[in-house]
Amino acid sequence: MIVLSIETSCDETAAAILDEGAVLSSVVATHWMHARFGGVVPELASRAHLNLLLPILDQVMADSAVALENVEAVAVTRGPGLIGSLLVGISLAKSVAFARNIPLIGVNHLEGHMWSAGFDNPDLEPPFLALLVSGGHTLLVGVEGFGDYRLIGQTRDDAAGEAFDKVAVLCGLGYPGGAAVEKLSAEGNREFHSFPVGMSGQQGYDFSFSGLKTAVANFMRRNPTVVSDHLSDILAGFQEAAVNSLLEPTLRAFDAFGYRTLTLSGGVAANGRLRQQLTQAVEARGGKFLFPGFALCTDNAAMTGWVGWRRLALGQRDDFDLSGEANLPLPGLRHV
């Protein structure tokens, strides 16, 4: 089955063509105009999707050499995300499906991320533990099967990616700032200053990043001269605390629930220090650690199309009353 997929949940406009789950083409455009505001402006994101989506659709069709009349189904992200942005993608998906009289399927954005490690690791099979870390979400999910998920842990406040971006803005590195923080951290001394590790020493599998973000802001305010001379050291300390805030609950869950495979996905999955630490820890336990390539860490339509293809194969369809849901929960999610 040839599937056209569309992703417009936040500040990336993306489309992809898949054939039986294999990606023929995938195009992603990031909205860089948000940088001057220090974060995503929902109205600007919606307008950017309106301007970019049709040209991207043309490009993905040309790159795949698939004509629109050969597309057999349309998959689209229906949530979670910014409601205005979601509706732009859903509107186009409905139009294509209606005009071509082909199936339409709405996809959960988080479910797409959770399975994205499978593109580069085709032997990925449940059960596995999935750590999803992005600018808007930080979740620890036990994947027992496709559509069979249990929520093991989640952030109690900020998402990990939001903490990276807010600290980057505080340090004058701009938005989004995860890559800049990682680059400068590599030049710094992680032991220069110890920042708090969220939920350290506590039971359970939840995460917390608001205290870490506040600690960095307070340190910078109280030590302005130190900041100017030791910015890379401060960022190295922050990154180490953020990584450890993710490691501790994740590895506790990995051990407690007996998983042998851990996957990492979402924008923060591109962080090299996080990948390094998880690789060492999981392999030391005799387990397998898998993650997607950099292009699949950010929001993209390939992951949307893959999940859509799987759901279509199960006979699932959506009607044309499909709408976006800003806080859409994972389908088939059970709480531990």
C-alpha positions, -999 to +999 in steps of 0.1 A: +000+000+000+013+034-010+006+060+018+009+097+017+016+111+052+014+146+066+028+160+099+021+196+111+018+192+149+042+220+159+069+240+140+079+215+113+060+211+081+065+176+068+053+151+042+064+116+032+055+088+008+058+052+020+053+019+002+044-010+025+060+009+053+093+016+035+101+053+030+103+064-006+107+101+002+105+124+033+107+162+034+108+183+066+108+221+067+116+238+101+101+272+109+131+292+119+111+325+123+103+314+159+139+319+170+135+357+176+107+350+200+125+324+221+098+298+214+071+287+191+044+312+183+012+291+175-003+316+151+029+319+131+033+282+130-002+277+115+005+303+089+038+288+080+021+254+075-004+270+052+025+285+031+047+254+031+025+224+029+015+224-008+051+230-020+064+202+003+037+179-010+048+186-046+084+180-036+077+147-018+057+134-048+085+144-072+112+128-051+093+096-047+083+095-084+048+085-072+019+102-089-010+114-067-033+090-085-012+061-073-015+070-036-038+045-019-043+061+016-035+092+035-021+093+071-020+125+091-010+136+126-041+143+146-025+151+179-011+159+204+002+193+192-008+229+185-045+228+175-042+254+147-012+236+132-028+202+134-059+214+116-039+227+086-025+192+080-058+175+087-076+197+063-052+189+034-053+152+043-091+151+042-091+170+008-067+145-008-086+115+007-120+128-004-109+138-039-092+104-045-119+084-026-091+066-006-088+058+032-079+084+058-062+076+091-053+099+119-021+091+138-010+099+173+023+119+171+038+102+202+031+068+188+050+078+157+080+088+177+079+056+198+083+034+167+108+056+148+138+036+160+125+008+139+134+025+106+172+019+112+166-012+133+141-034+114+144-062+139+128-041+166+100-061+182+080-058+214+083-059+242+106-030+247+109+001+269+105+034+250+119+067+263+104+096+244+121+129+250+112+161+231+105+198+236+069+190+245+069+155+260+089+133+283+074+098+286+086+063+296+063+037+280+063+000+280+055-012+245+040-047+248+027-048+212+016-024+185-013-004+201-006-020+235+012+005+257+016+010+294+026+044+309+055+038+333+067+073+339+063+109+327+075+144+336+058+160+365+064+195+351+086+206+321+097+184+292+134+178+289+136+195+256+119+226+270+146+228+297+174+226+271+157+254+251+150+276+280+186+273+293+199+281+259+178+312+257+191+323+292+226+319+279+220+339+248+223+309+225+189+314+208+160+291+201+159+261+195+191+256+216+196+219+222+224+216+196+242+247+208+241+235+244+255+202+235+283+217+214+294+241+241+291+214+268+316+193+249+342+221+256+333+224+293+340+208+326+310+188+338+323+190+374+326+228+375+292+231+392+267+204+403+231+212+394+202+192+409+191+160+393+153+158+392+137+131+413+171+119+424+169+093+452+131+089+449+112+059+441+091+056+409+098+064+373+087+100+368+109+129+357+113+165+367+131+194+351+116+226+365+140+226+395+170+222+373+160+250+350+154+273+380+187+263+395+206+273+364+187+307+362+195+314+399+232+305+395+236+328+365+218+357+383+240+353+414+273+348+396+273+371+365+311+373+363+315+336+366+290+330+338+309+352+314+341+332+320+327+297+324+297+295+301+307+261+286+314+247+321+279+258+333+263+243+303+282+210+307+270+209+343+234+215+332+236+189+305+250+163+328+222+169+354+196+168+326+210+135+312+211+120+347+175+131+353+165+110+324+189+081+331+180+073+367+142+066+363+147+050+329+173+025+342+152+018+373+123+009+351+144-011+327+156-033+356+123-034+375+102-045+346+127-069+330+130-053+296+159-063+274+155-035+248+154+003+253+146+027+226+151+065+226+132+089+204+121+125+201+142+157+195+164+152+226+174+118+212+199+136+190+219+145+222+252+127+220+258+126+258+224+110+264+230+084+237+265+076+251+253+072+287+223+051+278+244+029+255+269+022+282+243+015+309+221-007+288+249-027+273+264-032+307+231-049+316+233-072+286+205-053+269+200-036+235+198+001+231+182+014+198+176+049+185+167+066+152+190+085+129+192+123+134+166+130+106+141+109+124+146+125+159+128+157+149+092+157+140+087+141+106+060+125+084+078+092+078+070+080+114+034+092+109+031+073+077+046+041+092+021+040+121-007+049+097+003+020+074+002-004+103-032+008+114-046+007+079-034-029+076-054-037+107-085-024+090-087+009+109-100+040+091-112+075+101-143+093+089-142+128+074-152+143+108-117+136+119-104+166+139-073+176+158-068+170+196-042+191+213-038+167+242-045+134+224-035+104+246-017+074+232-041+048+219-042+016+239-024+032+269-027+016+303-013+030+335+010+010+356 
